Amino acid sequence: VPPPVVPARPRTGTAAKVERPRLYKVILLNDDFTPRDFVVRVLKAEFRMSEDQAHRVMMTAHRRGVCVVAVFTRDVAETKAGRATDLARAKGYPLMFTTEPEE
Ligand code: TYC
């Protein structure tokens, strides 16, 4: 007689859990040297903002010291912050974008 078919014990702890990736803020830092127009240009180019949005974000950083630009997955946030900072560096400006995880 064939051996009985014993069903495999369902595995635990390996169920396909789907979690949202943690999101990262891109933060614009104020400085005393970068021209306002240049900050607006970088925000429009790298973050696809309208003139209006870019101007508001620039002025918020100018007045308060920092402004959250947008949130992305970690990879995208770091790439965009790096590219935006590099655009400024190429023109000799100290403008800085950083990233930080959302709570
Ligand atoms: N503070 C700069 C100036 O007065 C303009 C500026 C705004 C720079 C926002 C950086 O994130 C910034 N020329």
Backbone and ligand atoms as CSV (ligand in chain L), in Angstrom:
chain,resi,resn,atom,element,x,y,z
A,1,VAL,N,N,0.854,-1.211,0.000
A,1,VAL,CA,C,0.000,0.000,0.000
A,1,VAL,C,C,0.872,1.235,0.000
A,2,PRO,N,N,0.443,2.304,-0.718
A,2,PRO,CA,C,1.255,3.547,-0.724
A,2,PRO,C,C,1.198,4.217,0.636
A,3,PRO,N,N,2.280,4.895,0.983
A,3,PRO,CA,C,2.295,5.608,2.281
A,3,PRO,C,C,1.255,6.713,2.284
A,4,PRO,N,N,0.722,7.028,3.421
A,4,PRO,CA,C,-0.272,8.121,3.481
A,4,PRO,C,C,0.340,9.454,3.088
A,5,VAL,N,N,-0.431,10.249,2.448
A,5,VAL,CA,C,0.042,11.603,2.085
A,5,VAL,C,C,-0.172,12.513,3.282
A,6,VAL,N,N,0.930,13.013,3.794
A,6,VAL,CA,C,0.834,13.884,4.963
A,6,VAL,C,C,0.972,15.339,4.497
A,7,PRO,N,N,-0.053,16.124,4.722
A,7,PRO,CA,C,0.056,17.510,4.262
A,7,PRO,C,C,1.175,18.252,4.998
A,8,ALA,N,N,1.894,19.093,4.243
A,8,ALA,CA,C,2.970,19.869,4.851
A,8,ALA,C,C,2.382,20.806,5.898
A,9,ARG,N,N,3.095,20.902,6.999
A,9,ARG,CA,C,2.655,21.846,8.040
A,9,ARG,C,C,2.776,23.256,7.466
A,10,PRO,N,N,1.727,24.056,7.547
A,10,PRO,CA,C,1.833,25.419,7.009
A,10,PRO,C,C,2.979,26.158,7.704
A,11,ARG,N,N,3.778,26.795,6.895
A,11,ARG,CA,C,4.905,27.527,7.496
A,11,ARG,C,C,4.408,28.805,8.153
A,12,THR,N,N,5.008,29.125,9.232
A,12,THR,CA,C,4.642,30.378,9.902
A,12,THR,C,C,5.813,31.354,9.781
A,13,GLY,N,N,5.473,32.602,9.840
A,13,GLY,CA,C,6.519,33.638,9.841
A,13,GLY,C,C,7.060,33.962,8.474
A,14,THR,N,N,6.560,33.265,7.435
A,14,THR,CA,C,7.074,33.557,6.103
A,14,THR,C,C,5.964,34.063,5.179
A,15,ALA,N,N,4.808,34.304,5.760
A,15,ALA,CA,C,3.710,34.804,4.926
A,15,ALA,C,C,4.139,36.100,4.242
A,16,ALA,N,N,3.651,36.287,3.047
A,16,ALA,CA,C,4.042,37.481,2.291
A,16,ALA,C,C,3.442,38.725,2.927
A,17,LYS,N,N,4.247,39.354,3.735
A,17,LYS,CA,C,3.793,40.613,4.338
A,17,LYS,C,C,4.100,41.740,3.366
A,18,VAL,N,N,3.145,42.599,3.176
A,18,VAL,CA,C,3.389,43.742,2.289
A,18,VAL,C,C,3.416,44.992,3.152
A,19,GLU,N,N,4.561,45.601,3.214
A,19,GLU,CA,C,4.680,46.826,4.006
A,19,GLU,C,C,4.988,47.992,3.097
A,20,ARG,N,N,4.450,49.136,3.468
A,20,ARG,CA,C,4.788,50.344,2.714
A,20,ARG,C,C,6.243,50.682,2.981
A,21,PRO,N,N,6.967,51.083,1.938
A,21,PRO,CA,C,8.340,51.508,2.188
A,21,PRO,C,C,8.320,52.786,3.031
A,22,ARG,N,N,9.292,52.903,3.890
A,22,ARG,CA,C,9.419,54.120,4.674
A,22,ARG,C,C,9.664,55.297,3.728
A,23,LEU,N,N,9.065,56.437,4.021
A,23,LEU,CA,C,9.263,57.602,3.151
A,23,LEU,C,C,10.255,58.580,3.770
A,24,TYR,N,N,10.961,59.260,2.891
A,24,TYR,CA,C,11.995,60.217,3.316
A,24,TYR,C,C,11.659,61.608,2.825
A,25,LYS,N,N,11.819,62.577,3.719
A,25,LYS,CA,C,11.607,63.968,3.355
A,25,LYS,C,C,12.862,64.517,2.693
A,26,VAL,N,N,12.688,65.307,1.653
A,26,VAL,CA,C,13.794,66.113,1.125
A,26,VAL,C,C,13.621,67.502,1.734
A,27,ILE,N,N,14.670,67.982,2.382
A,27,ILE,CA,C,14.605,69.252,3.105
A,27,ILE,C,C,15.549,70.278,2.479
A,28,LEU,N,N,14.999,71.448,2.230
A,28,LEU,CA,C,15.777,72.572,1.696
A,28,LEU,C,C,16.281,73.417,2.867
A,29,LEU,N,N,17.574,73.709,2.864
A,29,LEU,CA,C,18.176,74.518,3.935
A,29,LEU,C,C,18.457,75.928,3.426
A,30,ASN,N,N,18.193,76.897,4.257
A,30,ASN,CA,C,18.523,78.283,3.898
A,30,ASN,C,C,20.025,78.512,4.014
A,31,ASP,N,N,20.508,79.483,3.264
A,31,ASP,CA,C,21.881,79.985,3.437
A,31,ASP,C,C,21.853,81.457,3.054
A,32,ASP,N,N,22.965,82.159,3.299
A,32,ASP,CA,C,22.975,83.618,3.074
A,32,ASP,C,C,23.454,84.011,1.680
A,33,PHE,N,N,23.828,83.045,0.842
A,33,PHE,CA,C,24.533,83.386,-0.392
A,33,PHE,C,C,23.824,83.011,-1.679
A,34,THR,N,N,23.094,81.903,-1.671
A,34,THR,CA,C,22.472,81.456,-2.922
A,34,THR,C,C,21.353,82.422,-3.318
A,35,PRO,N,N,21.370,82.916,-4.555
A,35,PRO,CA,C,20.300,83.832,-4.986
A,35,PRO,C,C,18.931,83.145,-4.974
A,36,ARG,N,N,17.912,83.904,-4.595
A,36,ARG,CA,C,16.545,83.356,-4.532
A,36,ARG,C,C,16.117,82.751,-5.864
A,37,ASP,N,N,16.406,83.455,-6.941
A,37,ASP,CA,C,16.002,82.969,-8.269
A,37,ASP,C,C,16.619,81.614,-8.592
A,38,PHE,N,N,17.847,81.431,-8.122
A,38,PHE,CA,C,18.508,80.162,-8.406
A,38,PHE,C,C,17.840,79.031,-7.629
A,39,VAL,N,N,17.471,79.284,-6.384
A,39,VAL,CA,C,16.781,78.270,-5.568
A,39,VAL,C,C,15.479,77.865,-6.263
A,40,VAL,N,N,14.743,78.859,-6.742
A,40,VAL,CA,C,13.481,78.591,-7.433
A,40,VAL,C,C,13.737,77.747,-8.685
A,41,ARG,N,N,14.793,78.083,-9.423
A,41,ARG,CA,C,15.098,77.345,-10.654
A,41,ARG,C,C,15.409,75.871,-10.352
A,42,VAL,N,N,16.169,75.636,-9.294
A,42,VAL,CA,C,16.526,74.258,-8.937
A,42,VAL,C,C,15.278,73.478,-8.494
A,43,LEU,N,N,14.428,74.119,-7.714
A,43,LEU,CA,C,13.201,73.439,-7.264
A,43,LEU,C,C,12.324,73.065,-8.457
A,44,LYS,N,N,12.233,73.954,-9.428
A,44,LYS,CA,C,11.421,73.668,-10.615
A,44,LYS,C,C,12.031,72.533,-11.433
A,45,ALA,N,N,13.339,72.568,-11.577
A,45,ALA,CA,C,14.016,71.588,-12.439
A,45,ALA,C,C,14.030,70.198,-11.809
A,46,GLU,N,N,14.380,70.111,-10.544
A,46,GLU,CA,C,14.590,68.792,-9.937
A,46,GLU,C,C,13.332,68.224,-9.312
A,47,PHE,N,N,12.417,69.108,-8.882
A,47,PHE,CA,C,11.227,68.608,-8.197
A,47,PHE,C,C,9.945,68.901,-8.972
A,48,ARG,N,N,10.091,69.364,-10.208
A,48,ARG,CA,C,8.968,69.580,-11.119
A,48,ARG,C,C,7.878,70.439,-10.484
A,49,MET,N,N,8.304,71.480,-9.798
A,49,MET,CA,C,7.345,72.395,-9.179
A,49,MET,C,C,7.005,73.520,-10.134
A,50,SER,N,N,5.818,74.084,-9.932
A,50,SER,CA,C,5.444,75.295,-10.669
A,50,SER,C,C,6.239,76.460,-10.070
A,51,GLU,N,N,6.269,77.561,-10.805
A,51,GLU,CA,C,6.936,78.778,-10.320
A,51,GLU,C,C,6.395,79.170,-8.938
A,52,ASP,N,N,5.085,79.107,-8.808
A,52,ASP,CA,C,4.415,79.465,-7.559
A,52,ASP,C,C,4.801,78.588,-6.383
A,53,GLN,N,N,4.716,77.291,-6.590
A,53,GLN,CA,C,5.086,76.323,-5.543
A,53,GLN,C,C,6.543,76.523,-5.155
A,54,ALA,N,N,7.402,76.630,-6.162
A,54,ALA,CA,C,8.840,76.751,-5.918
A,54,ALA,C,C,9.134,78.031,-5.132
A,55,HIS,N,N,8.437,79.103,-5.494
A,55,HIS,CA,C,8.661,80.371,-4.806
A,55,HIS,C,C,8.226,80.274,-3.344
A,56,ARG,N,N,7.094,79.621,-3.101
A,56,ARG,CA,C,6.608,79.473,-1.718
A,56,ARG,C,C,7.581,78.646,-0.874
A,57,VAL,N,N,8.074,77.551,-1.449
A,57,VAL,CA,C,9.003,76.686,-0.705
A,57,VAL,C,C,10.308,77.446,-0.421
A,58,MET,N,N,10.806,78.162,-1.428
A,58,MET,CA,C,12.036,78.940,-1.250
A,58,MET,C,C,11.857,79.970,-0.132
A,59,MET,N,N,10.722,80.695,-0.155
A,59,MET,CA,C,10.499,81.742,0.850
A,59,MET,C,C,10.326,81.158,2.258
A,60,THR,N,N,9.725,79.964,2.340
A,60,THR,CA,C,9.589,79.316,3.651
A,60,THR,C,C,10.968,78.974,4.217
A,61,ALA,N,N,11.840,78.411,3.391
A,61,ALA,CA,C,13.205,78.101,3.849
A,61,ALA,C,C,13.941,79.399,4.198
A,62,HIS,N,N,13.742,80.426,3.379
A,62,HIS,CA,C,14.407,81.716,3.599
A,62,HIS,C,C,14.007,82.306,4.956
A,63,ARG,N,N,12.736,82.204,5.298
A,63,ARG,CA,C,12.247,82.828,6.539
A,63,ARG,C,C,12.444,81.961,7.768
A,64,ARG,N,N,12.274,80.630,7.587
A,64,ARG,CA,C,12.283,79.740,8.759
A,64,ARG,C,C,13.548,78.912,8.895
A,65,GLY,N,N,14.379,78.908,7.836
A,65,GLY,CA,C,15.639,78.163,7.909
A,65,GLY,C,C,15.607,76.850,7.166
A,66,VAL,N,N,14.444,76.201,7.173
A,66,VAL,CA,C,14.305,74.930,6.453
A,66,VAL,C,C,12.892,74.847,5.879
A,67,CYS,N,N,12.746,74.007,4.851
A,67,CYS,CA,C,11.400,73.706,4.350
A,67,CYS,C,C,11.392,72.303,3.753
A,68,VAL,N,N,10.366,71.521,4.088
A,68,VAL,CA,C,10.212,70.209,3.453
A,68,VAL,C,C,9.771,70.435,2.011
A,69,VAL,N,N,10.521,69.863,1.085
A,69,VAL,CA,C,10.223,70.025,-0.337
A,69,VAL,C,C,9.193,68.994,-0.789
A,70,ALA,N,N,9.420,67.723,-0.426
A,70,ALA,CA,C,8.541,66.625,-0.833
A,70,ALA,C,C,8.995,65.358,-0.129
A,71,VAL,N,N,8.195,64.284,-0.219
A,71,VAL,CA,C,8.605,62.988,0.334
A,71,VAL,C,C,8.628,61.943,-0.776
A,72,PHE,N,N,9.608,61.038,-0.655
A,72,PHE,CA,C,9.831,59.991,-1.658
A,72,PHE,C,C,10.325,58.739,-0.930
A,73,THR,N,N,10.448,57.644,-1.665
A,73,THR,CA,C,11.177,56.498,-1.121
A,73,THR,C,C,12.626,56.943,-0.920
A,74,ARG,N,N,13.359,56.193,-0.116
A,74,ARG,CA,C,14.711,56.617,0.276
A,74,ARG,C,C,15.618,56.893,-0.928
A,75,ASP,N,N,15.604,55.939,-1.849
A,75,ASP,CA,C,16.434,56.046,-3.045
A,75,ASP,C,C,16.169,57.328,-3.825
A,76,VAL,N,N,14.918,57.573,-4.077
A,76,VAL,CA,C,14.529,58.738,-4.887
A,76,VAL,C,C,14.858,60.025,-4.131
A,77,ALA,N,N,14.576,60.041,-2.822
A,77,ALA,CA,C,14.867,61.235,-2.017
A,77,ALA,C,C,16.357,61.559,-2.055
A,78,GLU,N,N,17.188,60.543,-1.865
A,78,GLU,CA,C,18.636,60.779,-1.821
A,78,GLU,C,C,19.166,61.205,-3.182
A,79,THR,N,N,18.633,60.595,-4.232
A,79,THR,CA,C,19.078,60.957,-5.580
A,79,THR,C,C,18.713,62.404,-5.894
A,80,LYS,N,N,17.480,62.780,-5.598
A,80,LYS,CA,C,17.035,64.143,-5.912
A,80,LYS,C,C,17.764,65.182,-5.069
A,81,ALA,N,N,17.931,64.895,-3.781
A,81,ALA,CA,C,18.652,65.839,-2.916
A,81,ALA,C,C,20.091,66.007,-3.403
A,82,GLY,N,N,20.702,64.910,-3.800
A,82,GLY,CA,C,22.087,64.957,-4.284
A,82,GLY,C,C,22.203,65.734,-5.585
A,83,ARG,N,N,21.284,65.480,-6.498
A,83,ARG,CA,C,21.321,66.172,-7.788
A,83,ARG,C,C,21.082,67.664,-7.619
A,84,ALA,N,N,20.128,68.027,-6.768
A,84,ALA,CA,C,19.814,69.438,-6.549
A,84,ALA,C,C,21.011,70.151,-5.904
A,85,THR,N,N,21.623,69.486,-4.945
A,85,THR,CA,C,22.798,70.071,-4.285
A,85,THR,C,C,23.950,70.203,-5.279
A,86,ASP,N,N,24.114,69.220,-6.146
A,86,ASP,CA,C,25.175,69.264,-7.160
A,86,ASP,C,C,24.973,70.408,-8.151
A,87,LEU,N,N,23.715,70.687,-8.521
A,87,LEU,CA,C,23.428,71.801,-9.441
A,87,LEU,C,C,23.944,73.105,-8.833
A,88,ALA,N,N,23.723,73.272,-7.531
A,88,ALA,CA,C,24.183,74.482,-6.842
A,88,ALA,C,C,25.706,74.518,-6.772
A,89,ARG,N,N,26.289,73.384,-6.428
A,89,ARG,CA,C,27.748,73.307,-6.293
A,89,ARG,C,C,28.428,73.671,-7.612
A,90,ALA,N,N,27.821,73.237,-8.708
A,90,ALA,CA,C,28.386,73.510,-10.038
A,90,ALA,C,C,28.435,75.010,-10.324
A,91,LYS,N,N,27.561,75.777,-9.650
A,91,LYS,CA,C,27.547,77.240,-9.824
A,91,LYS,C,C,28.290,77.944,-8.692
A,92,GLY,N,N,28.871,77.164,-7.797
A,92,GLY,CA,C,29.616,77.756,-6.692
A,92,GLY,C,C,28.756,78.236,-5.535
A,93,TYR,N,N,27.500,77.785,-5.463
A,93,TYR,CA,C,26.617,78.192,-4.364
A,93,TYR,C,C,26.593,77.122,-3.271
A,94,PRO,N,N,26.397,77.569,-2.017
A,94,PRO,CA,C,26.405,76.611,-0.889
A,94,PRO,C,C,25.057,75.949,-0.626
A,95,LEU,N,N,24.082,76.182,-1.489
A,95,LEU,CA,C,22.731,75.626,-1.306
A,95,LEU,C,C,22.785,74.127,-0.991
A,96,MET,N,N,21.976,73.723,0.008
A,96,MET,CA,C,21.977,72.325,0.457
A,96,MET,C,C,20.582,71.737,0.562
A,97,PHE,N,N,20.467,70.514,0.087
A,97,PHE,CA,C,19.264,69.699,0.282
A,97,PHE,C,C,19.684,68.468,1.085
A,98,THR,N,N,18.922,68.134,2.121
A,98,THR,CA,C,19.208,66.926,2.890
A,98,THR,C,C,17.975,66.018,2.872
A,99,THR,N,N,18.137,64.815,3.423
A,99,THR,CA,C,16.992,63.904,3.529
A,99,THR,C,C,16.873,63.441,4.975
A,100,GLU,N,N,15.648,63.080,5.360
A,100,GLU,CA,C,15.443,62.535,6.712
A,100,GLU,C,C,14.179,61.679,6.688
A,101,PRO,N,N,14.205,60.541,7.394
A,101,PRO,CA,C,13.040,59.650,7.363
A,101,PRO,C,C,11.832,60.286,8.039
A,102,GLU,N,N,10.669,59.975,7.511
A,102,GLU,CA,C,9.430,60.385,8.167
A,102,GLU,C,C,9.277,59.549,9.430
A,103,GLU,N,N,8.642,60.130,10.435
A,103,GLU,CA,C,8.452,59.443,11.727
A,103,GLU,C,C,7.727,58.130,11.574
L,1,TYC,N1,N,18.646,83.375,1.832
L,1,TYC,C1,C,19.008,83.476,0.425
L,1,TYC,C2,C,19.176,84.939,0.050
L,1,TYC,O1,O,18.756,85.798,0.785
L,1,TYC,C3,C,17.937,82.839,-0.486
L,1,TYC,C4,C,17.709,81.421,-0.148
L,1,TYC,C5,C,16.430,80.973,0.124
L,1,TYC,C6,C,18.749,80.504,-0.090
L,1,TYC,C7,C,16.169,79.649,0.445
L,1,TYC,C8,C,18.525,79.176,0.239
L,1,TYC,O2,O,16.987,77.442,0.818
L,1,TYC,C9,C,17.235,78.743,0.506
L,1,TYC,N2,N,19.780,85.203,-1.094
